[in-house]
Amino acid sequence: MHEEIRAISELIEEESAFVELLLSEVHKVIVGQKRMVERLIVGLLCDGHVLLEGVPGLAKTMTITTLARSIQASFSRIQFTPDLLPADLTGTLIWDPEQREFIPKRGPVFANIVLADEVNRAPAKVQSALLESMQERQVTLGDTTFPLPKPFLVMATQNPIEQEGTYPLPEAQVDRFMLYVKISYPTKEEERTIMERMTEASAAEVTGVVSTEQIERAKKVVRQVYIDDKIKSYIIDLVQATRDPKSYGLKDLAPLVRYGASPRASIALNLAARAHAFLRHRGFVTPDDVKNVGYDVLRHRVILSFEAEAEEISQDDVVQRVFDKVPVP
């Protein structure tokens, strides 16, 4: 077993060499927000979509755009607005008078990295148009289904739901995001650097330093990262504790949770923990890897009861209680 882990670690050391190069290129433009950048890379390595939430002005859109430019891949940005139509995302069939038939006109979703900017400012019908693309990696126009390019990743941003002009995302769509990352304000020192950098005469430029072939190879290596049976059981216990808190000594949590995390949470925790270990150039997963990505995987998959909302208890509070109670292997 030790020989196997050593072999995997050597492979990861070689295949993860691009990580620092990619981070360095992104941070030419982005100040701080290391956690947000790492979560976007985790999503990229796991074929998992990422939802970023934060108030306007925290560089959510800029971070995604900069990351996309640092990768030699196709990129499209869709600005979600109340008058957006599903066809504006996926494309439609248009009549060709010369061929006397309808031909498909592909929409902006046909790209390696798709930025769904302010995704919760469009009605549910438009948000739901992304579902097939996100889950099946394909788009159906008329009676023809078109595969999306590889890699394919939706990176969405949203403003806090309390803000004017926002619509809550359908639960089915939220569950399809592997990670739901909440963005905080920069520190005082970071904000000074941001101010100085963004008021300079010339802005920093980024170039494509990583190819899609490297990303595709890395995705295969991530799934080879060793994860012990005890860690797997830990992941299952965490997810089960959100569904049946009483069985894990969390009786007072039971009335606060209407629905626990779906099976997608177990899969996402496993993969995200492996990707996190990959970013640290390790060939094995530790409980800290699971904890590090756990909030981003679980927070949007725990549906609270009306009682929890009345007591102003958040999903993060519930996830925190679960992590505190479930024993670490």
PyMOL commands that set and color helices and strands:
alter all, ss='L'
color gray80, all
select helices_A, chain A and resi 2-15+18-26+34-46+60-70+87-90+119-121+124-128+131-136+171-175+188-198+212-222+229-243+245-248+251-256+263-279+287-301+306-310+315-325
alter helices_A, ss='H'
color red, helices_A
select strands_A, chain A and resi 49-53+71-72+75-79+91-96+101-106+113-117+138-141+144-147+153-158+177-182+210-211+257-259+303-304
alter strands_A, ss='S'
color yellow, strands_A
deselect
rebuild
show_as cartoon
